[in-house]
């Protein structure tokens, strides 16, 4: 096998949390009496940090106001996200295959790592993931490659031994910035045409298809 380590984004790459994410945004808008909630616009922010998503959705730039919105969102997320996130149909099968080939598995996401850990535990698949880098584990977020580089250091891997798999242009740019091989999956809101603007070794429409390059 070419790679010793396979790193994944989480939302829209391994799992679908569209419904709870949308509901958390909707709830936050309602709590703060913010007009103009748009479900499709909210979905397009999946993969961004909440620090970036709320200014994009509301136009609010004040950091303290954004922090309050994030706080409300996360409180609602505590209530509904774990039980309402589902894996894609081929996620377990793909992770099992990689594990059987002795390829290490990590997650590098803009979502809180603790939340990812709890979701995977709830879905009975935490055993397939060796390491999780989430929002709280880095000072600079994607497209900065800090999370990817930290993962390489943890696994003691060279860049040419690592593949990063993600569903968004943010993931593609992070891999590009870190000089790490990347496969884009079109299971999120980023199209093949969008991915073609970045360095990648393949663009696929489902997770299982990454095994063609692993």
C-alpha positions in Angstrom: 0.0 0.0 0.0 1.3 3.5 -0.9 0.1 5.2 2.3 0.7 4.4 5.9 -1.8 7.0 7.2 -5.2 8.1 6.0 -6.7 11.3 7.5 -10.3 12.3 7.0 -12.4 15.3 7.5 -15.6 14.4 9.4 -18.7 16.3 8.3 -19.9 15.3 4.8 -16.8 13.0 4.5 -17.5 10.3 7.0 -20.8 11.4 8.4 -23.9 13.4 7.7 -25.0 15.8 10.4 -27.0 18.1 8.2 -30.2 18.0 10.2 -28.8 18.8 13.6 -26.4 21.4 12.2 -29.3 23.2 10.4 -31.4 23.0 13.5 -28.6 24.5 15.7 -28.3 27.4 13.3 -32.1 27.9 13.2 -32.3 27.8 17.0 -29.5 30.4 17.3 -31.1 32.8 14.9 -34.4 32.5 16.7 -32.8 32.9 20.2 -31.1 36.1 19.1 -34.0 37.4 17.0 -31.9 37.4 13.8 -33.9 37.5 10.6 -33.1 35.9 7.3 -32.2 32.3 8.3 -31.5 30.4 5.1 -31.2 26.6 5.3 -29.2 26.2 2.1 -26.8 28.9 3.1 -26.3 27.2 6.5 -25.6 23.9 4.8 -22.9 25.6 2.6 -21.0 26.6 5.8 -20.5 23.0 6.9 -16.8 22.5 7.1 -16.1 26.1 8.2 -15.5 26.9 11.9 -18.5 28.5 13.6 -16.3 31.6 14.1 -16.3 32.0 10.3 -19.8 30.5 9.6 -21.8 33.0 11.7 -20.2 36.2 10.2 -20.9 34.7 6.7 -24.5 33.9 7.6 -25.4 37.0 9.6 -23.0 39.7 8.5 -22.1 40.3 12.2 -18.4 41.1 12.6 -18.2 41.9 16.3 -16.2 39.1 18.0 -18.1 39.2 21.3 -21.5 38.9 19.5 -20.1 36.0 17.4 -18.9 34.3 20.6 -22.4 34.5 22.1 -23.9 33.0 18.9 -21.4 30.2 19.0 -22.2 29.6 22.7 -25.9 29.3 22.0 -25.2 27.0 19.0 -23.0 24.6 21.0 -25.5 24.4 23.8 -28.1 23.3 21.4 -25.7 21.0 19.7 -25.0 19.3 23.1 -28.7 18.4 23.1 -29.3 17.1 19.6 -26.1 16.4 17.5 -24.8 13.0 18.8 -28.1 11.2 18.4 -28.9 12.7 15.0 -25.7 12.3 13.1 -25.5 9.3 10.7 -22.5 7.7 9.0 -22.5 7.3 5.2 -23.3 3.8 4.0 -19.7 3.0 3.1 -17.9 4.6 6.0 -17.6 1.5 8.3 -16.7 -0.7 5.3 -14.0 1.7 4.2 -12.5 2.2 7.7 -12.4 -1.6 8.2 -10.6 -2.2 4.9 -8.0 0.4 5.8 -7.5 -1.1 9.3 -7.2 -4.6 7.8 -4.4 -3.2 5.5 -2.7 -1.8 8.6 -3.2 1.8 7.5 -3.5 4.1 10.5 -6.6 6.3 10.6 -7.1 9.9 11.8 -9.6 12.7 11.6 -8.8 16.4 11.1 -11.9 18.5 11.4 -13.1 22.0 12.2 -15.7 20.4 14.4 -15.0 20.0 18.2 -12.9 16.9 18.5 -14.7 15.9 21.7 -18.0 15.9 19.9 -16.6 13.7 17.1 -15.3 11.3 19.8 -18.8 11.1 21.3 -20.5 10.7 18.0 -18.2 7.8 16.9 -18.7 6.2 20.3 -22.5 6.5 20.0 -22.3 5.0 16.5 -20.1 2.1 17.8 -17.2 2.8 15.5 -14.7 4.7 17.7 -12.4 1.7 17.5 -11.6 2.4 13.9 -10.1 5.8 14.5 -6.7 6.2 16.0 -6.5 9.9 16.5 -8.8 13.0 16.3 -7.8 16.6 15.7 -10.7 19.0 16.2 -11.3 22.7 16.6 -10.0 22.8 20.1 -6.7 21.1 19.3 -5.2 23.8 17.0 -4.6 27.5 17.1 -5.0 28.0 13.3 -7.8 26.3 11.5 -8.2 24.9 8.0 -7.2 25.9 5.4 -4.1 26.3 7.6 -2.5 22.9 7.6 -1.7 22.9 11.4 -4.0 20.0 12.1 -2.6 17.9 9.3 1.0 18.6 10.4 0.1 17.7 14.0 -1.3 14.4 12.9 1.9 13.6 10.9 3.9 14.3 14.0 1.7 12.1 16.2 1.9 9.2 13.8 5.6 9.9 12.9 4.8 9.8 9.2 6.4 11.6 6.3 4.2 13.7 4.0 4.5 11.3 1.1 3.1 8.5 3.4 -0.1 10.4 4.1 -3.4 10.8 2.3 -6.0 13.4 3.3 -9.7 12.9 2.3 -12.2 15.7 2.5 -15.4 17.0 1.0 -14.8 20.8 0.8 -12.5 23.3 -0.9 -11.3 24.2 2.6 -10.0 20.6 3.0 -8.4 20.7 -0.4 -6.6 24.0 0.3 -5.4 22.7 3.7 -3.8 19.7 2.0 -2.3 21.9 -0.7 -0.9 24.2 2.0 0.5 21.3 3.8 1.9 19.6 0.7 -0.1 16.5 1.4 -1.8 14.2 -1.2 -5.6 14.9 -1.3 -8.7 13.1 -2.5 -11.9 15.1 -2.8 -15.2 13.4 -2.2 -18.3 15.0 -3.7 -20.6 13.9 -0.8 -20.8 17.5 0.5 -21.5 20.8 -1.3 -18.3 21.0 -3.2 -18.5 19.9 -6.8 -16.0 18.1 -9.0 -15.5 21.4 -10.9 -14.7 23.2 -7.6 -12.2 20.5 -6.6 -10.4 20.8 -9.9 -9.1 24.2 -8.9 -6.9 22.6 -6.3 -4.1 20.0 -6.2 -5.6 16.6 -5.8 -4.8 13.1 -6.9 -8.4 12.1 -7.4 -12.0 13.3 -7.1 -14.6 10.6 -6.2 -18.3 10.5 -5.5 -18.2 8.1 -2.5 -15.8 7.2 0.2 -15.2 3.6 -0.9 -13.7 4.9 -4.1 -10.7 6.3 -2.3 -9.4 2.8 -2.1 -8.5 3.0 -5.7 -5.5 5.3 -4.8 -4.7 4.0 -1.3 
